[in-house]
Amino acid sequence: MPPASAADYPEWNSSDARCVRRIPGGPVLVRGPVKISLPDGSVVASDRFVVAVCMCRRSRIYPLCDTSHRSRRCPGAASAPIGGGSPPG
């Protein structure tokens, strides 16, 4: 399936363009306000000036990020959190 374009979504127009930034290991930051359409047909809206969209699906407020990705563990390091440092204890 080819990638979606503005032509595929006539409700989009040039004034709806948003600046998007992908944070490695974290969310996608979108210049707001935004409306996010989910596969089930529901819509999540945010009027914040920057919205963090969850990419890890661990957020309790999905599709918005709640920083749950920060607690993810590194493969092969059973007790070391991502970002270095020592495990608590």
Jmol script that loads the backbone (N, CA, C; Angstrom):
load data "model"
ATOM      1  N   MET A   1       0.843  -1.173   0.000  1.00  0.00           N
ATOM      2  CA  MET A   1       0.000   0.000   0.000  1.00  0.00           C
ATOM      3  C   MET A   1       0.893   1.242   0.000  1.00  0.00           C
ATOM      4  N   PRO A   2       0.658   2.179  -0.924  1.00  0.00           N
ATOM      5  CA  PRO A   2       1.487   3.386  -0.964  1.00  0.00           C
ATOM      6  C   PRO A   2       1.192   4.284   0.236  1.00  0.00           C
ATOM      7  N   PRO A   3       2.150   5.144   0.608  1.00  0.00           N
ATOM      8  CA  PRO A   3       1.915   6.034   1.736  1.00  0.00           C
ATOM      9  C   PRO A   3       0.760   6.989   1.471  1.00  0.00           C
ATOM     10  N   ALA A   4       0.082   7.398   2.528  1.00  0.00           N
ATOM     11  CA  ALA A   4      -1.032   8.341   2.403  1.00  0.00           C
ATOM     12  C   ALA A   4      -0.506   9.707   2.003  1.00  0.00           C
ATOM     13  N   SER A   5      -1.305  10.420   1.252  1.00  0.00           N
ATOM     14  CA  SER A   5      -0.958  11.787   0.889  1.00  0.00           C
ATOM     15  C   SER A   5      -2.164  12.669   1.156  1.00  0.00           C
ATOM     16  N   ALA A   6      -1.966  13.976   1.089  1.00  0.00           N
ATOM     17  CA  ALA A   6      -3.064  14.914   1.325  1.00  0.00           C
ATOM     18  C   ALA A   6      -4.199  14.678   0.338  1.00  0.00           C
ATOM     19  N   ALA A   7      -3.884  14.201  -0.857  1.00  0.00           N
ATOM     20  CA  ALA A   7      -4.921  13.925  -1.854  1.00  0.00           C
ATOM     21  C   ALA A   7      -5.855  12.805  -1.394  1.00  0.00           C
ATOM     22  N   ASP A   8      -5.346  11.901  -0.545  1.00  0.00           N
ATOM     23  CA  ASP A   8      -6.154  10.803  -0.016  1.00  0.00           C
ATOM     24  C   ASP A   8      -7.141  11.275   1.045  1.00  0.00           C
ATOM     25  N   TYR A   9      -6.909  12.457   1.594  1.00  0.00           N
ATOM     26  CA  TYR A   9      -7.725  13.000   2.676  1.00  0.00           C
ATOM     27  C   TYR A   9      -8.161  14.414   2.313  1.00  0.00           C
ATOM     28  N   PRO A  10      -9.275  14.556   1.593  1.00  0.00           N
ATOM     29  CA  PRO A  10      -9.687  15.884   1.143  1.00  0.00           C
ATOM     30  C   PRO A  10      -9.964  16.865   2.275  1.00  0.00           C
ATOM     31  N   GLU A  11     -10.216  16.366   3.491  1.00  0.00           N
ATOM     32  CA  GLU A  11     -10.459  17.283   4.597  1.00  0.00           C
ATOM     33  C   GLU A  11      -9.178  17.993   5.042  1.00  0.00           C
ATOM     34  N   TRP A  12      -8.012  17.491   4.594  1.00  0.00           N
ATOM     35  CA  TRP A  12      -6.747  18.149   4.888  1.00  0.00           C
ATOM     36  C   TRP A  12      -6.546  19.252   3.867  1.00  0.00           C
ATOM     37  N   ASN A  13      -5.988  20.349   4.272  1.00  0.00           N
ATOM     38  CA  ASN A  13      -5.574  21.373   3.324  1.00  0.00           C
ATOM     39  C   ASN A  13      -4.282  21.981   3.823  1.00  0.00           C
ATOM     40  N   SER A  14      -3.695  22.873   3.063  1.00  0.00           N
ATOM     41  CA  SER A  14      -2.372  23.389   3.412  1.00  0.00           C
ATOM     42  C   SER A  14      -2.358  24.090   4.765  1.00  0.00           C
ATOM     43  N   SER A  15      -3.478  24.664   5.211  1.00  0.00           N
ATOM     44  CA  SER A  15      -3.495  25.325   6.506  1.00  0.00           C
ATOM     45  C   SER A  15      -3.479  24.316   7.659  1.00  0.00           C
ATOM     46  N   ASP A  16      -3.691  23.024   7.369  1.00  0.00           N
ATOM     47  CA  ASP A  16      -3.667  21.982   8.396  1.00  0.00           C
ATOM     48  C   ASP A  16      -2.281  21.374   8.586  1.00  0.00           C
ATOM     49  N   ALA A  17      -1.292  21.843   7.822  1.00  0.00           N
ATOM     50  CA  ALA A  17       0.049  21.267   7.902  1.00  0.00           C
ATOM     51  C   ALA A  17       0.608  21.440   9.311  1.00  0.00           C
ATOM     52  N   ARG A  18       1.280  20.419   9.812  1.00  0.00           N
ATOM     53  CA  ARG A  18       1.843  20.440  11.154  1.00  0.00           C
ATOM     54  C   ARG A  18       3.317  20.085  11.099  1.00  0.00           C
ATOM     55  N   CYS A  19       4.060  20.659  12.012  1.00  0.00           N
ATOM     56  CA  CYS A  19       5.461  20.324  12.178  1.00  0.00           C
ATOM     57  C   CYS A  19       5.513  19.096  13.091  1.00  0.00           C
ATOM     58  N   VAL A  20       6.250  18.067  12.674  1.00  0.00           N
ATOM     59  CA  VAL A  20       6.328  16.813  13.425  1.00  0.00           C
ATOM     60  C   VAL A  20       7.795  16.498  13.684  1.00  0.00           C
ATOM     61  N   ARG A  21       8.098  16.063  14.911  1.00  0.00           N
ATOM     62  CA  ARG A  21       9.470  15.689  15.262  1.00  0.00           C
ATOM     63  C   ARG A  21       9.447  14.355  15.983  1.00  0.00           C
ATOM     64  N   ARG A  22      10.213  13.390  15.501  1.00  0.00           N
ATOM     65  CA  ARG A  22      10.311  12.062  16.117  1.00  0.00           C
ATOM     66  C   ARG A  22      11.440  12.087  17.125  1.00  0.00           C
ATOM     67  N   ILE A  23      11.157  11.712  18.365  1.00  0.00           N
ATOM     68  CA  ILE A  23      12.155  11.635  19.426  1.00  0.00           C
ATOM     69  C   ILE A  23      12.626  10.178  19.502  1.00  0.00           C
ATOM     70  N   PRO A  24      13.921   9.901  19.242  1.00  0.00           N
ATOM     71  CA  PRO A  24      14.400   8.514  19.294  1.00  0.00           C
ATOM     72  C   PRO A  24      14.084   7.866  20.641  1.00  0.00           C
ATOM     73  N   GLY A  25      13.432   6.712  20.593  1.00  0.00           N
ATOM     74  CA  GLY A  25      13.069   5.991  21.801  1.00  0.00           C
ATOM     75  C   GLY A  25      11.907   6.617  22.560  1.00  0.00           C
ATOM     76  N   GLY A  26      11.275   7.619  21.972  1.00  0.00           N
ATOM     77  CA  GLY A  26      10.193   8.310  22.664  1.00  0.00           C
ATOM     78  C   GLY A  26       9.046   8.634  21.724  1.00  0.00           C
ATOM     79  N   PRO A  27       8.332   9.707  22.020  1.00  0.00           N
ATOM     80  CA  PRO A  27       7.127  10.034  21.257  1.00  0.00           C
ATOM     81  C   PRO A  27       7.415  10.804  19.970  1.00  0.00           C
ATOM     82  N   VAL A  28       6.367  11.059  19.243  1.00  0.00           N
ATOM     83  CA  VAL A  28       6.400  11.985  18.116  1.00  0.00           C
ATOM     84  C   VAL A  28       5.806  13.292  18.637  1.00  0.00           C
ATOM     85  N   LEU A  29       6.530  14.382  18.468  1.00  0.00           N
ATOM     86  CA  LEU A  29       6.036  15.683  18.894  1.00  0.00           C
ATOM     87  C   LEU A  29       5.373  16.360  17.704  1.00  0.00           C
ATOM     88  N   VAL A  30       4.141  16.801  17.900  1.00  0.00           N
ATOM     89  CA  VAL A  30       3.360  17.426  16.834  1.00  0.00           C
ATOM     90  C   VAL A  30       2.960  18.817  17.293  1.00  0.00           C
ATOM     91  N   ARG A  31       3.188  19.804  16.452  1.00  0.00           N
ATOM     92  CA  ARG A  31       2.742  21.153  16.783  1.00  0.00           C
ATOM     93  C   ARG A  31       1.226  21.172  16.785  1.00  0.00           C
ATOM     94  N   GLY A  32       0.632  21.583  17.888  1.00  0.00           N
ATOM     95  CA  GLY A  32      -0.815  21.542  18.052  1.00  0.00           C
ATOM     96  C   GLY A  32      -1.486  22.822  17.632  1.00  0.00           C
ATOM     97  N   PRO A  33      -2.764  22.873  17.795  1.00  0.00           N
ATOM     98  CA  PRO A  33      -3.651  21.835  18.312  1.00  0.00           C
ATOM     99  C   PRO A  33      -3.828  20.707  17.305  1.00  0.00           C
ATOM    100  N   VAL A  34      -4.201  19.518  17.804  1.00  0.00           N
ATOM    101  CA  VAL A  34      -4.367  18.353  16.935  1.00  0.00           C
ATOM    102  C   VAL A  34      -5.636  17.585  17.273  1.00  0.00           C
ATOM    103  N   LYS A  35      -6.105  16.836  16.283  1.00  0.00           N
ATOM    104  CA  LYS A  35      -7.139  15.821  16.465  1.00  0.00           C
ATOM    105  C   LYS A  35      -6.550  14.538  15.927  1.00  0.00           C
ATOM    106  N   ILE A  36      -6.572  13.484  16.736  1.00  0.00           N
ATOM    107  CA  ILE A  36      -6.005  12.197  16.340  1.00  0.00           C
ATOM    108  C   ILE A  36      -7.163  11.228  16.145  1.00  0.00           C
ATOM    109  N   SER A  37      -7.311  10.726  14.921  1.00  0.00           N
ATOM    110  CA  SER A  37      -8.349   9.739  14.607  1.00  0.00           C
ATOM    111  C   SER A  37      -7.790   8.353  14.848  1.00  0.00           C
ATOM    112  N   LEU A  38      -8.485   7.566  15.647  1.00  0.00           N
ATOM    113  CA  LEU A  38      -8.046   6.214  15.981  1.00  0.00           C
ATOM    114  C   LEU A  38      -8.764   5.192  15.101  1.00  0.00           C
ATOM    115  N   PRO A  39      -8.199   3.981  14.976  1.00  0.00           N
ATOM    116  CA  PRO A  39      -8.798   2.956  14.120  1.00  0.00           C
ATOM    117  C   PRO A  39     -10.250   2.618  14.478  1.00  0.00           C
ATOM    118  N   ASP A  40     -10.633   2.771  15.740  1.00  0.00           N
ATOM    119  CA  ASP A  40     -12.011   2.449  16.135  1.00  0.00           C
ATOM    120  C   ASP A  40     -12.998   3.570  15.813  1.00  0.00           C
ATOM    121  N   GLY A  41     -12.500   4.642  15.209  1.00  0.00           N
ATOM    122  CA  GLY A  41     -13.360   5.752  14.822  1.00  0.00           C
ATOM    123  C   GLY A  41     -13.423   6.873  15.845  1.00  0.00           C
ATOM    124  N   SER A  42     -12.885   6.652  17.037  1.00  0.00           N
ATOM    125  CA  SER A  42     -12.888   7.712  18.040  1.00  0.00           C
ATOM    126  C   SER A  42     -11.831   8.761  17.696  1.00  0.00           C
ATOM    127  N   VAL A  43     -11.985   9.940  18.256  1.00  0.00           N
ATOM    128  CA  VAL A  43     -11.071  11.046  17.996  1.00  0.00           C
ATOM    129  C   VAL A  43     -10.590  11.599  19.334  1.00  0.00           C
ATOM    130  N   VAL A  44      -9.283  11.783  19.451  1.00  0.00           N
ATOM    131  CA  VAL A  44      -8.682  12.393  20.630  1.00  0.00           C
ATOM    132  C   VAL A  44      -8.195  13.772  20.206  1.00  0.00           C
ATOM    133  N   ALA A  45      -8.612  14.804  20.919  1.00  0.00           N
ATOM    134  CA  ALA A  45      -8.221  16.171  20.585  1.00  0.00           C
ATOM    135  C   ALA A  45      -7.361  16.755  21.702  1.00  0.00           C
ATOM    136  N   SER A  46      -6.417  17.592  21.312  1.00  0.00           N
ATOM    137  CA  SER A  46      -5.591  18.317  22.274  1.00  0.00           C
ATOM    138  C   SER A  46      -5.363  19.716  21.740  1.00  0.00           C
ATOM    139  N   ASP A  47      -5.530  20.708  22.606  1.00  0.00           N
ATOM    140  CA  ASP A  47      -5.315  22.086  22.181  1.00  0.00           C
ATOM    141  C   ASP A  47      -3.974  22.628  22.675  1.00  0.00           C
ATOM    142  N   ARG A  48      -3.113  21.748  23.158  1.00  0.00           N
ATOM    143  CA  ARG A  48      -1.777  22.163  23.599  1.00  0.00           C
ATOM    144  C   ARG A  48      -0.959  22.638  22.416  1.00  0.00           C
ATOM    145  N   PHE A  49       0.051  23.481  22.651  1.00  0.00           N
ATOM    146  CA  PHE A  49       0.850  23.993  21.536  1.00  0.00           C
ATOM    147  C   PHE A  49       1.807  22.946  20.978  1.00  0.00           C
ATOM    148  N   VAL A  50       2.190  21.947  21.775  1.00  0.00           N
ATOM    149  CA  VAL A  50       2.945  20.786  21.301  1.00  0.00           C
ATOM    150  C   VAL A  50       2.329  19.556  21.956  1.00  0.00           C
ATOM    151  N   VAL A  51       2.067  18.538  21.145  1.00  0.00           N
ATOM    152  CA  VAL A  51       1.428  17.312  21.625  1.00  0.00           C
ATOM    153  C   VAL A  51       2.403  16.157  21.420  1.00  0.00           C
ATOM    154  N   ALA A  52       2.601  15.340  22.448  1.00  0.00           N
ATOM    155  CA  ALA A  52       3.457  14.161  22.364  1.00  0.00           C
ATOM    156  C   ALA A  52       2.570  12.952  22.079  1.00  0.00           C
ATOM    157  N   VAL A  53       2.767  12.354  20.900  1.00  0.00           N
ATOM    158  CA  VAL A  53       1.983  11.188  20.487  1.00  0.00           C
ATOM    159  C   VAL A  53       2.798   9.934  20.785  1.00  0.00           C
ATOM    160  N   CYS A  54       2.212   9.029  21.554  1.00  0.00           N
ATOM    161  CA  CYS A  54       2.880   7.805  21.995  1.00  0.00           C
ATOM    162  C   CYS A  54       3.219   6.898  20.812  1.00  0.00           C
ATOM    163  N   MET A  55       4.437   6.370  20.794  1.00  0.00           N
ATOM    164  CA  MET A  55       4.860   5.415  19.780  1.00  0.00           C
ATOM    165  C   MET A  55       5.099   4.026  20.372  1.00  0.00           C
ATOM    166  N   CYS A  56       5.213   3.917  21.696  1.00  0.00           N
ATOM    167  CA  CYS A  56       5.527   2.626  22.310  1.00  0.00           C
ATOM    168  C   CYS A  56       4.279   1.859  22.733  1.00  0.00           C
ATOM    169  N   ARG A  57       3.120   2.519  22.734  1.00  0.00           N
ATOM    170  CA  ARG A  57       1.835   1.933  23.120  1.00  0.00           C
ATOM    171  C   ARG A  57       1.791   1.523  24.592  1.00  0.00           C
ATOM    172  N   ARG A  58       2.679   2.052  25.417  1.00  0.00           N
ATOM    173  CA  ARG A  58       2.657   1.751  26.848  1.00  0.00           C
ATOM    174  C   ARG A  58       1.913   2.804  27.648  1.00  0.00           C
ATOM    175  N   SER A  59       1.578   3.903  27.032  1.00  0.00           N
ATOM    176  CA  SER A  59       0.949   5.012  27.723  1.00  0.00           C
ATOM    177  C   SER A  59      -0.433   4.642  28.254  1.00  0.00           C
ATOM    178  N   ARG A  60      -0.735   5.086  29.461  1.00  0.00           N
ATOM    179  CA  ARG A  60      -2.063   4.884  30.032  1.00  0.00           C
ATOM    180  C   ARG A  60      -3.074   5.841  29.429  1.00  0.00           C
ATOM    181  N   ILE A  61      -2.583   6.859  28.725  1.00  0.00           N
ATOM    182  CA  ILE A  61      -3.475   7.831  28.083  1.00  0.00           C
ATOM    183  C   ILE A  61      -3.304   7.783  26.560  1.00  0.00           C
ATOM    184  N   TYR A  62      -2.964   6.595  26.032  1.00  0.00           N
ATOM    185  CA  TYR A  62      -2.756   6.396  24.604  1.00  0.00           C
ATOM    186  C   TYR A  62      -3.952   6.951  23.831  1.00  0.00           C
ATOM    187  N   PRO A  63      -3.728   7.671  22.759  1.00  0.00           N
ATOM    188  CA  PRO A  63      -2.533   7.809  21.939  1.00  0.00           C
ATOM    189  C   PRO A  63      -1.594   8.922  22.382  1.00  0.00           C
ATOM    190  N   LEU A  64      -1.878   9.583  23.494  1.00  0.00           N
ATOM    191  CA  LEU A  64      -0.991  10.627  23.988  1.00  0.00           C
ATOM    192  C   LEU A  64       0.066  10.005  24.890  1.00  0.00           C
ATOM    193  N   CYS A  65       1.248  10.585  24.900  1.00  0.00           N
ATOM    194  CA  CYS A  65       2.370  10.055  25.667  1.00  0.00           C
ATOM    195  C   CYS A  65       2.266  10.461  27.134  1.00  0.00           C
ATOM    196  N   ASP A  66       2.549   9.508  28.036  1.00  0.00           N
ATOM    197  CA  ASP A  66       2.636   9.817  29.469  1.00  0.00           C
ATOM    198  C   ASP A  66       4.039   9.497  30.007  1.00  0.00           C
ATOM    199  N   THR A  67       5.002   9.373  29.122  1.00  0.00           N
ATOM    200  CA  THR A  67       6.421   9.058  29.386  1.00  0.00           C
ATOM    201  C   THR A  67       6.648   7.641  29.894  1.00  0.00           C
ATOM    202  N   SER A  68       5.698   6.734  29.685  1.00  0.00           N
ATOM    203  CA  SER A  68       5.882   5.336  30.092  1.00  0.00           C
ATOM    204  C   SER A  68       7.069   4.694  29.385  1.00  0.00           C
ATOM    205  N   HIS A  69       7.458   5.208  28.211  1.00  0.00           N
ATOM    206  CA  HIS A  69       8.596   4.653  27.473  1.00  0.00           C
ATOM    207  C   HIS A  69       9.890   4.768  28.274  1.00  0.00           C
ATOM    208  N   ARG A  70       9.945   5.683  29.214  1.00  0.00           N
ATOM    209  CA  ARG A  70      11.159   5.878  30.009  1.00  0.00           C
ATOM    210  C   ARG A  70      11.458   4.711  30.928  1.00  0.00           C
ATOM    211  N   SER A  71      10.462   3.903  31.252  1.00  0.00           N
ATOM    212  CA  SER A  71      10.679   2.768  32.151  1.00  0.00           C
ATOM    213  C   SER A  71      11.045   1.492  31.411  1.00  0.00           C
ATOM    214  N   ARG A  72      11.155   1.557  30.070  1.00  0.00           N
ATOM    215  CA  ARG A  72      11.507   0.386  29.267  1.00  0.00           C
ATOM    216  C   ARG A  72      12.917  -0.087  29.606  1.00  0.00           C
ATOM    217  N   ARG A  73      13.118  -1.359  29.603  1.00  0.00           N
ATOM    218  CA  ARG A  73      14.423  -1.937  29.932  1.00  0.00           C
ATOM    219  C   ARG A  73      15.205  -2.257  28.665  1.00  0.00           C
ATOM    220  N   CYS A  74      16.531  -2.181  28.759  1.00  0.00           N
ATOM    221  CA  CYS A  74      17.409  -2.530  27.641  1.00  0.00           C
ATOM    222  C   CYS A  74      17.423  -4.038  27.452  1.00  0.00           C
ATOM    223  N   PRO A  75      17.412  -4.520  26.190  1.00  0.00           N
ATOM    224  CA  PRO A  75      17.548  -5.961  25.967  1.00  0.00           C
ATOM    225  C   PRO A  75      18.892  -6.447  26.503  1.00  0.00           C
ATOM    226  N   GLY A  76      18.888  -7.539  27.223  1.00  0.00           N
ATOM    227  CA  GLY A  76      20.119  -8.114  27.731  1.00  0.00           C
ATOM    228  C   GLY A  76      20.589  -7.505  29.051  1.00  0.00           C
ATOM    229  N   ALA A  77      19.935  -6.445  29.504  1.00  0.00           N
ATOM    230  CA  ALA A  77      20.305  -5.840  30.779  1.00  0.00           C
ATOM    231  C   ALA A  77      19.071  -5.842  31.665  1.00  0.00           C
ATOM    232  N   ALA A  78      18.870  -6.940  32.346  1.00  0.00           N
ATOM    233  CA  ALA A  78      17.626  -7.192  33.068  1.00  0.00           C
ATOM    234  C   ALA A  78      17.262  -6.105  34.082  1.00  0.00           C
ATOM    235  N   SER A  79      18.231  -5.437  34.678  1.00  0.00           N
ATOM    236  CA  SER A  79      17.863  -4.467  35.702  1.00  0.00           C
ATOM    237  C   SER A  79      18.355  -3.053  35.449  1.00  0.00           C
ATOM    238  N   ALA A  80      18.952  -2.786  34.287  1.00  0.00           N
ATOM    239  CA  ALA A  80      19.447  -1.440  34.000  1.00  0.00           C
ATOM    240  C   ALA A  80      18.454  -0.673  33.143  1.00  0.00           C
ATOM    241  N   PRO A  81      17.991   0.489  33.632  1.00  0.00           N
ATOM    242  CA  PRO A  81      17.059   1.274  32.815  1.00  0.00           C
ATOM    243  C   PRO A  81      17.763   1.909  31.629  1.00  0.00           C
ATOM    244  N   ILE A  82      17.001   2.174  30.573  1.00  0.00           N
ATOM    245  CA  ILE A  82      17.552   2.880  29.417  1.00  0.00           C
ATOM    246  C   ILE A  82      18.032   4.235  29.862  1.00  0.00           C
ATOM    247  N   GLY A  83      19.125   4.686  29.309  1.00  0.00           N
ATOM    248  CA  GLY A  83      19.666   5.984  29.667  1.00  0.00           C
ATOM    249  C   GLY A  83      20.818   5.865  30.656  1.00  0.00           C
ATOM    250  N   GLY A  84      21.177   4.640  30.991  1.00  0.00           N
ATOM    251  CA  GLY A  84      22.309   4.434  31.881  1.00  0.00           C
ATOM    252  C   GLY A  84      21.925   4.509  33.337  1.00  0.00           C
ATOM    253  N   GLY A  85      22.913   4.624  34.154  1.00  0.00           N
ATOM    254  CA  GLY A  85      22.663   4.700  35.596  1.00  0.00           C
ATOM    255  C   GLY A  85      22.606   3.311  36.200  1.00  0.00           C
ATOM    256  N   SER A  86      22.542   3.293  37.494  1.00  0.00           N
ATOM    257  CA  SER A  86      22.485   2.031  38.230  1.00  0.00           C
ATOM    258  C   SER A  86      21.049   1.680  38.559  1.00  0.00           C
ATOM    259  N   PRO A  87      20.763   0.396  38.624  1.00  0.00           N
ATOM    260  CA  PRO A  87      19.418  -0.013  39.037  1.00  0.00           C
ATOM    261  C   PRO A  87      19.190   0.383  40.492  1.00  0.00           C
ATOM    262  N   PRO A  88      17.939   0.678  40.858  1.00  0.00           N
ATOM    263  CA  PRO A  88      17.675   1.032  42.257  1.00  0.00           C
ATOM    264  C   PRO A  88      17.979  -0.145  43.173  1.00  0.00           C
ATOM    265  N   GLY A  89      18.359   0.160  44.362  1.00  0.00           N
ATOM    266  CA  GLY A  89      18.569  -0.943  45.270  1.00  0.00           C
ATOM    267  C   GLY A  89      19.589  -0.718  46.245  1.00  0.00           C
TER     268      GLY A  89
END
end "model"
wireframe off; spacefill off
backbone 0.3
color backbone group
